[in-house]
Amino acid sequence: MPETAIKPFRSHIFVCVNQRDGKPACEDHGAKAALARAKEAMKALPFAKRDGVRLSQSGCLGQCEHGPVAVVYPSGKWISYASADELTRFVLEACEAEE
């Protein structure tokens, strides 16, 4: 198989949108709606600011007791957010961070 050069993301933000039957989970707190709002805010930024930052939904991140949660890699910074606005600020800060 030929080797392909893949440019890594500067930051990759994973937002848990997991839902579990009868047990607390991030989607119980509106994680999907918060993610959608953060994606729209990110798209409104100039490309140069958001280039190299990827925002993705994820399944369970194993932090249900702190939910809803998100994590940035490679820094490993975690957030437990209380609102869509708080998640959006977290995402926009990641876009503003220096390389």
C-alpha positions in Angstrom: 0.0 0.0 0.0 1.5 3.4 -0.9 2.4 5.7 1.9 0.3 8.8 2.1 1.2 12.1 3.8 -1.5 13.0 6.2 -1.4 16.4 7.8 -2.4 16.0 11.5 -4.9 18.3 13.1 -3.5 21.0 15.4 -6.3 20.2 17.8 -9.1 17.6 17.7 -12.1 18.2 20.0 -14.3 15.3 20.9 -17.7 16.0 22.3 -19.5 13.1 24.0 -23.1 12.7 22.7 -23.6 9.3 24.3 -27.1 8.3 25.5 -27.7 5.3 27.8 -30.9 3.6 28.8 -31.7 4.4 32.3 -28.3 5.7 33.3 -27.0 9.3 33.2 -25.2 10.3 30.0 -24.1 13.4 28.2 -27.0 13.5 25.8 -29.3 13.9 28.8 -27.9 17.4 29.1 -28.4 18.3 25.4 -24.9 17.4 24.2 -26.0 17.0 20.5 -27.6 20.5 20.4 -24.6 22.0 22.2 -22.3 20.4 19.6 -24.4 21.7 16.7 -24.2 25.2 18.1 -20.5 25.0 18.6 -20.0 23.7 15.0 -22.0 26.7 13.6 -19.9 29.1 15.6 -16.8 27.5 14.4 -17.9 27.7 10.8 -18.5 31.4 11.2 -14.8 32.0 12.0 -12.4 32.9 9.2 -10.8 29.7 7.8 -7.3 30.7 9.0 -8.5 30.6 12.6 -10.3 27.3 12.4 -7.7 25.6 10.1 -6.2 22.6 11.8 -8.9 22.3 14.4 -11.5 19.5 14.1 -14.7 19.2 16.1 -16.2 15.7 16.3 -18.9 14.0 18.2 -17.9 10.9 20.1 -19.5 8.0 21.9 -18.9 7.6 25.6 -15.6 9.1 26.9 -16.0 7.3 30.2 -16.7 10.5 32.3 -20.4 10.2 32.7 -20.4 11.4 36.3 -18.9 14.7 35.0 -21.1 15.0 31.9 -21.6 16.6 29.6 -17.9 16.5 28.6 -15.5 17.2 25.8 -11.8 16.7 25.4 -9.1 18.3 23.2 -6.2 16.3 21.8 -3.3 16.4 21.8 -3.4 18.7 24.9 -5.7 16.3 26.8 -7.6 19.3 28.2 -11.1 18.2 29.5 -14.2 20.3 30.1 -17.5 19.6 31.8 -19.8 22.3 30.4 -23.1 23.5 31.7 -24.5 25.1 28.6 -24.1 25.2 24.8 -22.6 28.7 25.2 -19.9 27.3 27.5 -19.0 24.5 25.0 -18.9 27.0 22.2 -16.5 29.2 24.1 -14.3 26.2 24.8 -14.2 25.3 21.1 -13.5 28.9 20.0 -10.7 29.1 22.4 -9.2 26.0 20.9 -9.4 27.7 17.4 -7.7 30.8 18.8 -4.8 28.9 20.4 -1.4 29.3 18.9 0.1 26.3 17.1 
